[in-house]
C-alpha cells in the first residue's frame, strides 16, 4: 500500500505565505511526476503546479511568480511554497504522485487526502 500524507495548510492573511508538504510512504519503487492540485467550493479540481522526475516545472498562470514547487527524491516528498497569497487561493489542496510499486510495474496516480488553505483577513 502507498500513502500520501499532506501537511502545512491553515489560515493565513492576504499577502502571507504557507508551505505545503506531501510525503509518500509504503511500497514504492520509483516516483515520476509529482504535483499539486486544488479545489475551491463549487469549482472543478485544477492543476496548480507539477514537477517531473527530471526537474521540469509547470505552473498554472494564476500562481506563476508566487508559488514554487520542489521535490526531495530521497524523502519521497514534494513541497509547495506559496507566497503573496490571495483570497482566490482559498481551496483544498491535494498532492498527486505518479509512481510504480515494483520494477517494470505500472505507473499509477496516487492522491493525498487534501489540506485546507484559507486566505482571509
MINU-664235 format. One line per field, with one value per residue (C-alpha): chain; residue in three letters; y, z, x; residue number from 1. Coordinates in Angstrom, 2 decimals. Layout:
REM MINU-664235
chain = (A,...)
resn = (ALA,...)
y = (Y,...)
z = (Z,...)
x = (X,...)
resi = (NUM,...)
//
This chain:
REM MINU-664235
chain = (A,A,A,A,A,A,A,A,A,A,A,A,A,A,A,A,A,A,A,A,A,A,A,A,A,A,A,A,A,A,A,A,A,A,A,A,A,A,A,A,A,A,A,A,A,A,A,A,A,A,A,A,A,A,A,A,A,A,A,A,A,A,A,A,A,A,A,A,A,A,A,A,A,A,A,A,A,A,A,A,A,A,A,A,A,A,A,A,A,A,A,A,A,A,A,A,A,A,A,A,A,A,A,A,A,A,A,A,A,A,A,A,A,A,A,A,A,A,A,A,A)
resn = (UNK,UNK,UNK,UNK,UNK,UNK,UNK,UNK,UNK,UNK,UNK,UNK,UNK,UNK,UNK,UNK,UNK,UNK,UNK,UNK,UNK,UNK,UNK,UNK,UNK,UNK,UNK,UNK,UNK,UNK,UNK,UNK,UNK,UNK,UNK,UNK,UNK,UNK,UNK,UNK,UNK,UNK,UNK,UNK,UNK,UNK,UNK,UNK,UNK,UNK,UNK,UNK,UNK,UNK,UNK,UNK,UNK,UNK,UNK,UNK,UNK,UNK,UNK,UNK,UNK,UNK,UNK,UNK,UNK,UNK,UNK,UNK,UNK,UNK,UNK,UNK,UNK,UNK,UNK,UNK,UNK,UNK,UNK,UNK,UNK,UNK,UNK,UNK,UNK,UNK,UNK,UNK,UNK,UNK,UNK,UNK,UNK,UNK,UNK,UNK,UNK,UNK,UNK,UNK,UNK,UNK,UNK,UNK,UNK,UNK,UNK,UNK,UNK,UNK,UNK,UNK,UNK,UNK,UNK,UNK,UNK)
y = (0.00,3.54,6.54,10.24,12.46,16.23,18.89,22.64,24.02,26.56,30.09,32.97,36.64,38.02,38.58,35.85,32.59,28.90,25.84,22.57,19.20,15.81,12.67,9.28,6.06,2.37,0.07,2.48,1.55,4.84,8.18,10.02,13.15,15.00,17.72,19.87,20.44,22.48,22.54,25.51,25.17,24.81,24.56,21.76,20.49,22.25,21.81,24.28,23.09,19.97,18.77,15.86,13.40,15.39,18.60,20.33,22.52,23.64,26.22,27.46,31.01,32.24,31.23,31.91,34.07,33.41,29.62,27.33,23.55,21.43,17.78,15.78,12.38,10.94,11.69,10.89,14.35,17.23,20.79,23.82,27.18,29.67,33.38,36.51,34.53,35.91,35.13,33.45,30.84,29.51,25.84,22.29,21.41,17.86,16.31,13.68,11.39,9.09,6.11,2.43,-0.05,-2.56,-2.86,-2.98,-2.25,0.06,3.78,4.77,8.01,8.30,11.18,12.70,13.33,17.10,20.01,23.19,26.54,29.61,33.11,35.69,38.78)
z = (0.00,-0.72,1.35,0.62,3.67,3.31,5.88,6.15,5.38,7.51,7.78,6.56,5.84,2.30,1.33,3.65,2.97,3.57,2.74,1.95,2.18,0.87,1.81,0.23,2.16,1.62,-1.14,-3.66,-6.43,-8.30,-8.35,-11.61,-11.75,-8.61,-8.48,-6.50,-7.35,-5.66,-5.50,-4.32,-3.32,-6.39,-8.75,-10.50,-9.29,-11.12,-11.53,-9.51,-10.14,-11.23,-11.39,-13.41,-12.32,-14.49,-12.64,-15.24,-13.60,-14.78,-13.11,-13.52,-14.85,-11.73,-9.45,-11.61,-9.78,-6.41,-5.91,-6.14,-6.38,-5.36,-4.61,-2.41,-4.01,-1.06,1.15,-1.44,-0.71,-2.74,-1.46,-2.49,-1.28,-1.56,-1.25,-1.74,-1.07,-2.23,-1.13,-4.52,-3.47,-0.84,-1.57,-0.55,-1.87,-2.97,-3.90,-6.58,-7.45,-10.42,-9.20,-9.57,-6.71,-8.35,-11.14,-14.53,-12.73,-13.94,-13.26,-11.32,-9.83,-6.07,-4.25,-0.83,1.42,0.94,3.18,3.60,2.75,3.70,2.83,4.71,6.83)
x = (0.00,1.06,0.05,0.45,0.23,-0.05,0.68,1.12,-2.31,-4.09,-5.43,-3.29,-3.86,-3.67,-0.06,1.13,2.92,2.43,4.49,2.73,4.43,3.38,5.28,4.76,5.29,4.81,5.90,7.47,9.85,10.06,8.23,7.86,5.70,4.66,2.06,-0.32,-3.96,-6.64,-10.39,-12.43,-16.10,-18.30,-15.33,-13.51,-10.18,-7.36,-3.65,-1.59,1.96,3.82,7.41,8.74,11.41,13.81,13.03,10.87,8.25,4.84,2.57,-0.96,-0.96,-2.73,0.15,3.21,5.71,4.05,4.22,7.24,7.13,10.09,10.81,13.14,13.55,15.44,12.43,9.72,8.36,7.00,6.66,4.65,5.92,3.08,3.88,1.80,-1.33,-4.65,-8.22,-8.70,-6.13,-8.54,-9.18,-8.44,-5.01,-4.21,-0.91,-0.62,2.26,2.66,4.66,5.32,5.42,7.76,10.26,8.53,5.27,2.54,2.78,-0.30,-1.58,-1.89,-3.59,-3.26,-6.25,-6.18,-5.31,-7.34,-5.79,-7.80,-6.66,-8.66,-8.26)
resi = (1,2,3,4,5,6,7,8,9,10,11,12,13,14,15,16,17,18,19,20,21,22,23,24,25,26,27,28,29,30,31,32,33,34,35,36,37,38,39,40,41,42,43,44,45,46,47,48,49,50,51,52,53,54,55,56,57,58,59,60,61,62,63,64,65,66,67,68,69,70,71,72,73,74,75,76,77,78,79,80,81,82,83,84,85,86,87,88,89,90,91,92,93,94,95,96,97,98,99,100,101,102,103,104,105,106,107,108,109,110,111,112,113,114,115,116,117,118,119,120,121)
//
